[in-house]
Amino acid sequence: MQKKMLCTLIATTMGVMATTPLVLADTAAAPVAKQARQVISKADELPRRSYVISKLPSELIEGAKGDMDAVLAALDKDLADDLAQYDIRDRATRTGMLSARAQIATYRGDYAQAATLLREVREQQEKAADKLLSGVSSEAILLARQQGGNDEKQKAAVKARLAAQWGGMPWDVVGDSLKGAKGSLELMSRNVVMGSIKNSLDPAASNLKLNVPASVVTGIVSVRNMFDHTLVFRDDMVAVLQQLVDKNQVVKQDLWSPRLVSLPAEAKASPVVVGIWDSGTDVDLFKTASVRGIAFDHDAKLVPALVRPMGEAASRMGSLKQYMKGSLDMRAAIDSPEAKLLKQRIGTLQQGEVKQFQEDLGALGMWVHGTHVAGIAVEGNPFARVTAVGMHWSHSIVPQLPTEERAKRTAAAYQAAVESFRKAGTRVVNMSWRYGPGAYEGALAYHNVGKTPEERKQMANKLFEIEKQALESAMKGAPDILFVAGAGNEDNSADFAQYIPAGLELPNLITVGAVDQAGTETGFSSFGKTVVVHANGFEVDSYMPGGEKIKLSGTSMASPQVANLAGKLFAIKPALTVAEAKALILKGAERKGRVNLINPKATLALLGQQG
């Protein structure tokens, strides 16, 4: 199975993500009579349904709209009914359902209803930028469609409306999101999206004999709408965004850097072992512990190499690195040579080339990830000694079939990983990865295992529970190690999604959300009751294997900032317990709304006051 890495990688800005199935839940309909709605506090408490489609997803996207009428009517009714019946305690799930209904309304040509649903989505947003930006571009397109006229008139209307709306928003709040939107629009490609559909949704639908989960239906409609509407106005939206970027060459205030502390080499401190539990780490770039670490392949079997092999993609490493940098530059609205190279490649990519391109980028991301995390975790700490556990997850776009045998091997690997950290004398372990039972549910559906969606949910929960219990037990059995987890990059609730490790509640675990350097919660960062602190996870500079440096974003980059602080606490005061270190980190943090931003300088000062 592909465990979800928490850094923002190039694949998320290619337009391919428009094909990603939505988590379906809804609140658009009125409550049934005066009955109390059933509270839903976990994702697996929601019902699962499937729908019979008449053709493969790619054929429905490019075919007549009438082919989807009956299926969409059934799905829309189920969504409305679920929202009326359930009190869903996760904003991301509710707005995902409302967005799904808006996609259906748009597909039908009911633009007024779609706009109403999009406004409901915006009203439920919790992050400052989302409260302003959510659905604004879609509403502009829908209004132009309602008003009618030829293409040029509609394009002019969209351009004028967005220039006024986006231009009237505070750039320090929406600027990063608008820059990212510009990059995503510029990389939107019909060939890339259709290549992705044919390599992912089509095989899944075929395996399922066209009896597909609700999320596949929503994915089909979303892509059709993107082709029929978003791509039509893409160049006009990019032009408006470029004007705003040119006008607002403003650097956000940096509240993060002044908080950081580097320990001098002559400080009165002791070596401290910092563990990196990730996709693979080039430990040779750092001072290492006596136990350098262990690694497992995608089947959870021991392998010798700590750095994840690139496989045949290694021959394309040079261009792949350029594409990754180009993606990051485009997200920041930087027109670099690498950004131009990426746009050129995406523009010429043929449908038959998409699978290899996606998998190459997946391999590169996992090759980079652990080393990048390690560099953040030990920055400014000359006393840090690195030990690593590598989990070389698959980068194939075809999910592995979950089985009880594999789940038990994974459980054993988790126990072996923690034991390796214990043997190395590790005091803090960073875990910038997460997944929930939904990952197994999707993989079982892809391979058509299980007779019904509800049966697949139960099977997935059983397999997931094997691994969850093993991980939780292993972490509980290492009370002298402080584990630090990234919350996730789905802008959802980590505990609602039942992520491990991010959704666990343990005395020796801290889960971390991401802010930017100004201390503002990022648009991607997940949240929830288990997310107790935040740190900078936006465009953080660190290492790739071999020593080159690159800036990456994600809660993967925020989590090791907290591990870094813990490592310094343990270096300065080795007798510090995990509970004491965790308390110091929490006490030094500063609460502002949902954000609880760590302050390394303040926390280290508190340690000094302890004597």
VEXMIGU-881754 format. One line per 3 residues: their letters; for each residue x, y, z of C-alpha. Coordinates in steps of 0.5 Angstrom, whole numbers, plus 2048, in hexadecimal, padded with zeros to 3 digits. Layout:
a	X/Y/Z ~ ...
***
This chain:
mqk	800/800/800 ~ 802/807/7FF ~ 803/80A/805
kml	801/812/805 ~ 807/816/805 ~ 806/81D/808
ctl	80A/821/804 ~ 807/825/7FE ~ 80A/822/7F8
iat	80A/824/7F0 ~ 804/81F/7EF ~ 7FF/823/7F3
tmg	800/829/7EE ~ 7FF/826/7E8 ~ 7F8/826/7E7
vma	7F7/81F/7E8 ~ 7F5/820/7EF ~ 7EE/822/7EC
ttp	7ED/81A/7EB ~ 7EE/818/7F3 ~ 7E8/816/7F6
lvl	7E4/81A/7FB ~ 7E3/818/802 ~ 7DB/818/801
adt	7D7/81B/807 ~ 7D2/820/807 ~ 7CE/826/80B
aaa	7CA/829/805 ~ 7C3/827/807 ~ 7BF/829/80D
pva	7BE/824/813 ~ 7B9/81F/813 ~ 7B3/822/817
kqa	7B6/823/81E ~ 7B9/81D/81F ~ 7C0/81D/822
rqv	7C5/81B/81C ~ 7CA/816/81D ~ 7D1/818/81F
isk	7D7/816/81B ~ 7DD/817/81E ~ 7E2/812/81A
ade	7E2/811/812 ~ 7E0/80A/813 ~ 7D9/80B/816
lpr	7D7/80E/80F ~ 7D3/809/80B ~ 7D6/806/804
rsy	7D3/806/7FE ~ 7D4/804/7F7 ~ 7D1/806/7F0
vis	7D1/802/7E9 ~ 7D3/807/7E4 ~ 7D2/805/7DC
klp	7D9/806/7DA ~ 7E0/807/7DC ~ 7E2/80D/7DF
sel	7E6/810/7D9 ~ 7E0/80E/7D5 ~ 7DB/812/7D9
ieg	7E0/818/7DA ~ 7E0/819/7D2 ~ 7D9/816/7D1
akg	7D2/819/7D1 ~ 7D0/81C/7D7 ~ 7C9/818/7D7
dmd	7CD/811/7D9 ~ 7CE/814/7E0 ~ 7C7/817/7E2
avl	7C4/811/7E6 ~ 7CB/80F/7EA ~ 7CC/817/7EB
aal	7C4/817/7EE ~ 7C5/811/7F2 ~ 7CC/814/7F5
dkd	7C9/81B/7F6 ~ 7C3/818/7FA ~ 7C8/814/7FE
lad	7CC/81A/800 ~ 7C6/81E/802 ~ 7C3/819/806
dla	7CA/817/80A ~ 7CB/81F/80B ~ 7C4/81F/80E
qyd	7C5/819/812 ~ 7CC/819/815 ~ 7CF/81F/819
ird	7D6/81E/816 ~ 7DC/821/81B ~ 7E1/822/815
rat	7E1/828/811 ~ 7E5/825/80B ~ 7E0/820/80B
rtg	7DA/824/80B ~ 7DD/829/806 ~ 7DF/823/801
mls	7D8/821/801 ~ 7D5/828/7FF ~ 7DA/829/7FA
ara	7D8/822/7F7 ~ 7D1/824/7F7 ~ 7D4/82B/7F4
qia	7D7/827/7EE ~ 7D1/823/7ED ~ 7CD/829/7EC
tyr	7D2/82D/7E8 ~ 7D2/826/7E3 ~ 7CB/827/7E3
gdy	7CB/82E/7E1 ~ 7C7/830/7E7 ~ 7CC/836/7E8
aqa	7C8/83A/7ED ~ 7C8/833/7F2 ~ 7CF/832/7F1
atl	7D1/839/7F3 ~ 7CC/839/7F9 ~ 7D0/832/7FB
lre	7D7/835/7FA ~ 7D5/83B/7FF ~ 7D3/836/804
vre	7DA/833/803 ~ 7DD/83A/804 ~ 7D9/83B/80B
qqe	7DC/835/80E ~ 7E3/836/80D ~ 7E7/837/813
kaa	7EE/83A/810 ~ 7EF/841/80E ~ 7F0/841/807
dkl	7EB/83B/806 ~ 7E6/840/809 ~ 7E7/845/803
lsg	7E9/840/7FD ~ 7E5/83A/7FE ~ 7E1/839/7F7
vss	7E2/841/7F5 ~ 7E5/83F/7EE ~ 7E0/839/7ED
eai	7DA/83E/7EF ~ 7DD/843/7EA ~ 7DD/83E/7E4
lla	7D6/83C/7E6 ~ 7D3/843/7E6 ~ 7D6/844/7DF
rqq	7D3/83E/7DD ~ 7CC/840/7E0 ~ 7CC/847/7DC
ggn	7CE/844/7D6 ~ 7D1/847/7D0 ~ 7D7/845/7CB
dek	7DD/842/7CE ~ 7E1/849/7CE ~ 7DB/84C/7D2
qka	7DB/847/7D7 ~ 7E3/847/7D7 ~ 7E3/84E/7D8
avk	7DE/84E/7DE ~ 7E2/848/7E1 ~ 7E8/84C/7E1
arl	7E5/853/7E3 ~ 7E1/84F/7E9 ~ 7E8/84C/7EC
aaq	7EC/852/7EB ~ 7E7/856/7EF ~ 7E6/850/7F4
wgg	7ED/84D/7F5 ~ 7F0/854/7F4 ~ 7EC/857/7FA
mpw	7EF/851/7FF ~ 7F4/852/804 ~ 7FA/850/800
dvv	7FE/84E/807 ~ 7F8/849/808 ~ 7F7/846/801
gds	7FD/847/7FD ~ 800/840/7FE ~ 7FA/83D/7FC
lkg	7F9/841/7F6 ~ 800/840/7F4 ~ 7FF/838/7F5
akg	7F8/839/7F1 ~ 7FC/83C/7EB ~ 801/836/7EB
sle	7FC/831/7EB ~ 7F8/835/7E5 ~ 7FE/835/7E1
lms	800/82E/7E2 ~ 7F9/82C/7E0 ~ 7F9/827/7DA
rnv	7F3/823/7D7 ~ 7F8/81E/7D5 ~ 7FB/81D/7DC
vmg	7F4/81C/7DF ~ 7F2/817/7DA ~ 7F8/813/7DA
sik	7F7/813/7E2 ~ 7F0/811/7E1 ~ 7F1/80B/7DC
nsl	7F7/809/7E1 ~ 7F3/809/7E8 ~ 7EC/80A/7E7
dpa	7EA/806/7E1 ~ 7EE/800/7E4 ~ 7EB/800/7EA
asn	7E4/801/7E7 ~ 7E5/7FB/7E3 ~ 7E7/7F7/7E8
lkl	7E1/7F9/7EC ~ 7DD/7F7/7E6 ~ 7DA/7FE/7E6
nvp	7D7/7FE/7ED ~ 7DC/804/7EF ~ 7DC/807/7F6
asv	7D9/80E/7F7 ~ 7DF/812/7F6 ~ 7E1/80F/7EF
vtg	7DA/812/7ED ~ 7DC/819/7F0 ~ 7E3/818/7ED
ivs	7E0/817/7E6 ~ 7DB/81D/7E7 ~ 7E1/822/7E9
vrn	7E5/820/7E4 ~ 7E0/821/7DE ~ 7DE/828/7E2
mfd	7E6/82A/7E2 ~ 7E6/829/7DA ~ 7E0/82C/7D9
htl	7E1/832/7DD ~ 7E7/833/7E1 ~ 7EC/832/7DA
vfr	7E7/837/7D6 ~ 7E9/83C/7DB ~ 7F0/83A/7DD
ddm	7F4/83F/7D9 ~ 7F0/845/7DC ~ 7F0/843/7E3
vav	7F8/842/7E2 ~ 7F8/849/7DF ~ 7F5/84C/7E5
lqq	7F9/848/7EA ~ 7FF/84A/7E7 ~ 7FD/852/7E7
lvd	7FC/851/7EF ~ 803/84D/7F0 ~ 806/853/7EC
knq	803/858/7F0 ~ 804/855/7F7 ~ 80B/854/7F7
vvk	80B/854/7FF ~ 80F/84F/804 ~ 80B/84D/809
qdl	80D/84E/810 ~ 811/849/813 ~ 80F/847/81A
wsp	812/840/81A ~ 81A/841/819 ~ 81B/846/81F
rlv	818/840/823 ~ 81E/83B/821 ~ 824/839/825
slp	82A/836/823 ~ 82F/833/828 ~ 836/835/828
aea	83B/82F/827 ~ 83E/831/82E ~ 837/831/832
kas	837/82C/838 ~ 833/827/835 ~ 833/81F/833
pvv	832/81B/82D ~ 82B/81A/82C ~ 828/815/827
vgi	823/817/822 ~ 81F/812/81E ~ 81C/813/817
wds	816/80E/816 ~ 815/810/80E ~ 815/80D/807
gtd	81D/80D/808 ~ 823/811/80A ~ 82A/813/808
vdl	82D/812/80F ~ 834/813/80C ~ 832/81B/80B
fkt	831/81B/813 ~ 835/819/819 ~ 832/812/81B
asv	830/80E/821 ~ 834/807/822 ~ 82E/804/81F
rgi	82D/807/818 ~ 826/804/817 ~ 822/7FF/813
afd	81D/7FF/80D ~ 818/7FB/80A ~ 815/7FA/803
hda	80E/7FC/801 ~ 80C/7F5/803 ~ 80F/7F6/80A
klv	815/7F2/809 ~ 81C/7F4/80C ~ 820/7F7/806
pal	828/7F9/807 ~ 827/800/804 ~ 825/806/809
vrp	824/80A/803 ~ 81E/808/7FE ~ 820/806/7F8
mge	81E/80A/7F2 ~ 81E/804/7ED ~ 81D/805/7E6
aas	81B/80C/7E7 ~ 823/80E/7E9 ~ 824/80E/7E2
rmg	820/814/7E2 ~ 822/817/7E8 ~ 825/81E/7E5
slk	81E/820/7E2 ~ 81A/81E/7E7 ~ 81E/822/7EC
qym	81C/828/7E8 ~ 815/826/7E7 ~ 814/826/7EF
kgs	818/82D/7EF ~ 814/830/7EA ~ 80D/82D/7ED
ldm	80F/831/7F4 ~ 811/837/7F0 ~ 80B/837/7ED
raa	807/837/7F3 ~ 80B/83D/7F5 ~ 809/840/7EF
ids	811/840/7ED ~ 812/840/7E5 ~ 818/83C/7E6
pea	81C/838/7E0 ~ 81A/832/7E4 ~ 812/834/7E4
kll	813/836/7DD ~ 816/82F/7DC ~ 810/82B/7E0
kqr	80A/82F/7DC ~ 80E/82D/7D5 ~ 80E/826/7D7
igt	807/826/7DA ~ 804/829/7D4 ~ 807/824/7CF
lqq	806/81E/7D4 ~ 802/818/7D0 ~ 7FD/814/7D4
gev	801/80E/7D3 ~ 807/811/7D6 ~ 803/814/7DD
kqf	803/80D/7E1 ~ 80B/80D/7E0 ~ 80B/815/7E2
qed	807/814/7E8 ~ 80B/80E/7EA ~ 812/811/7E9
lga	80F/817/7ED ~ 80D/813/7F3 ~ 813/80F/7F3
lgm	817/816/7F3 ~ 813/818/7F9 ~ 814/812/7FD
wvh	81B/812/7FC ~ 81C/81A/7FE ~ 817/81A/804
gth	81B/816/80A ~ 821/81A/809 ~ 81E/821/808
vag	81A/81F/80F ~ 820/81D/812 ~ 824/824/810
iav	81E/828/813 ~ 81F/823/81A ~ 826/824/81B
egn	827/82B/819 ~ 82B/830/81E ~ 82C/82A/822
pfa	833/827/822 ~ 832/822/827 ~ 82D/81F/823
rvt	82E/817/821 ~ 82A/814/81B ~ 827/80D/81B
avg	821/80C/816 ~ 81C/807/814 ~ 81A/807/80D
mhw	814/805/80A ~ 814/804/803 ~ 80D/804/801
shs	80B/803/7FA ~ 80B/809/7F5 ~ 806/805/7F0
ivp	7FF/808/7EE ~ 7FC/801/7EF ~ 7FB/800/7F6
qlp	7FE/7FA/7F9 ~ 7F8/7F5/7FB ~ 7F8/7F5/803
tee	7F8/7EE/806 ~ 7F8/7EB/80D ~ 7FF/7E9/80C
rak	802/7EF/80A ~ 7FE/7F3/810 ~ 802/7EE/814
rta	808/7EF/811 ~ 807/7F7/812 ~ 805/7F6/819
aay	80C/7F2/81A ~ 810/7F8/816 ~ 80D/7FD/81B
qaa	80F/7F9/821 ~ 816/7F8/81E ~ 817/7FF/81D
ves	815/802/824 ~ 81A/7FC/826 ~ 81F/7FF/822
frk	81E/806/824 ~ 81F/803/82B ~ 825/800/82A
agt	828/806/827 ~ 826/80A/82E ~ 822/80F/82A
rvv	81E/814/82E ~ 81A/817/828 ~ 817/814/822
nms	814/818/81C ~ 80E/815/818 ~ 80C/819/812
wry	807/814/80F ~ 800/812/810 ~ 7FB/80D/80E
gpg	7F4/80B/810 ~ 7EF/805/80F ~ 7ED/809/809
aye	7F3/807/805 ~ 7F2/800/805 ~ 7EA/801/804
gal	7EC/804/7FD ~ 7F1/7FF/7FB ~ 7EC/7F9/7FD
ayh	7E7/7FD/7F8 ~ 7ED/7FD/7F3 ~ 7EE/7F6/7F3
nvg	7E6/7F4/7F4 ~ 7E7/7F1/7FA ~ 7E1/7F0/7FF
ktp	7DA/7EF/7FC ~ 7D7/7F6/7FE ~ 7DA/7FD/800
eer	7D8/7FC/807 ~ 7DC/7F5/807 ~ 7E2/7F8/805
kqm	7E2/7FE/80A ~ 7E1/7F8/80F ~ 7E7/7F4/80C
ank	7EB/7FB/80C ~ 7EA/7FC/813 ~ 7EC/7F5/815
lfe	7F3/7F6/811 ~ 7F4/7FD/814 ~ 7F3/7FB/81B
iek	7F8/7F6/81B ~ 7FD/7FB/819 ~ 7FA/800/81D
qal	7FB/7FC/823 ~ 802/7FA/822 ~ 804/801/821
esa	801/804/827 ~ 803/7FE/82B ~ 80A/7FF/829
mkg	80A/806/82A ~ 807/805/831 ~ 80C/800/833
apd	812/806/831 ~ 810/80B/837 ~ 817/80E/837
ilf	816/810/82F ~ 812/816/82D ~ 80F/815/826
vag	80D/81B/822 ~ 808/81A/81C ~ 806/81E/817
agn	7FE/820/817 ~ 7FD/81F/80F ~ 7FC/823/809
edn	7F5/822/807 ~ 7F2/828/80B ~ 7EE/823/80F
sad	7ED/820/816 ~ 7F3/81B/818 ~ 7EF/818/81D
faq	7E8/818/819 ~ 7EC/814/813 ~ 7EF/80F/819
yip	7F6/811/816 ~ 7FC/80D/819 ~ 800/810/81C
agl	7FD/817/81C ~ 7F6/815/81F ~ 7F9/811/825
elp	7F9/814/82C ~ 7FF/812/830 ~ 803/815/835
nli	809/814/831 ~ 807/817/82B ~ 806/81E/828
tvg	802/81F/821 ~ 804/826/81E ~ 800/82A/819
avd	804/82F/814 ~ 804/836/813 ~ 808/83B/80F
qag	80D/83F/811 ~ 808/845/813 ~ 805/840/818
tet	7FF/83F/814 ~ 7FC/838/813 ~ 7FD/835/80C
gfs	7F7/833/807 ~ 7FA/82C/807 ~ 7FB/82B/80F
sfg	7F6/826/812 ~ 7F4/827/819 ~ 7EF/824/81E
ktv	7F0/822/826 ~ 7F6/81F/825 ~ 7FA/824/822
vvh	7FD/828/828 ~ 802/82D/825 ~ 804/830/81E
ang	80B/832/81B ~ 80D/834/815 ~ 80C/82F/80F
fev	80C/834/809 ~ 812/834/804 ~ 817/831/809
dsy	81E/831/806 ~ 822/82A/808 ~ 825/824/804
mpg	824/81F/7FF ~ 828/819/7FF ~ 82F/81B/7FD
gek	82F/821/800 ~ 82C/826/7FB ~ 826/82A/7FE
ikl	81F/82C/7FC ~ 819/82F/800 ~ 813/82B/801
sgt	80C/82C/805 ~ 808/828/809 ~ 807/826/810
sma	80C/821/80E ~ 811/827/80F ~ 80D/82A/815
spq	80E/824/819 ~ 815/823/819 ~ 816/82B/81C
van	812/828/822 ~ 817/822/822 ~ 81D/827/821
lag	81B/82B/828 ~ 81A/824/82C ~ 821/822/829
klf	824/828/82C ~ 820/828/833 ~ 823/821/834
aik	82A/823/832 ~ 82A/828/837 ~ 827/824/83C
pal	827/81D/83B ~ 824/81B/841 ~ 81D/81E/83F
tva	818/81A/83E ~ 813/819/838 ~ 80D/81C/83C
eak	812/822/83E ~ 814/823/837 ~ 80D/823/835
ali	80B/828/83A ~ 810/82D/838 ~ 80E/82D/831
lkg	807/82E/833 ~ 808/833/838 ~ 80D/837/833
aer	808/837/82D ~ 803/83D/82C ~ 7FC/83C/82B
kgr	7F9/840/825 ~ 7F2/83D/824 ~ 7F3/836/821
vnl	7FA/837/820 ~ 7FF/836/826 ~ 806/838/823
inp	80C/835/827 ~ 811/83A/829 ~ 818/836/829
kat	81B/83C/82D ~ 816/83D/832 ~ 816/835/833
lal	81D/835/834 ~ 81D/83B/839 ~ 818/837/83D
lgq	81D/832/83D ~ 822/836/840 ~ 81E/839/845
qg	81D/832/848 ~ 824/832/849
***
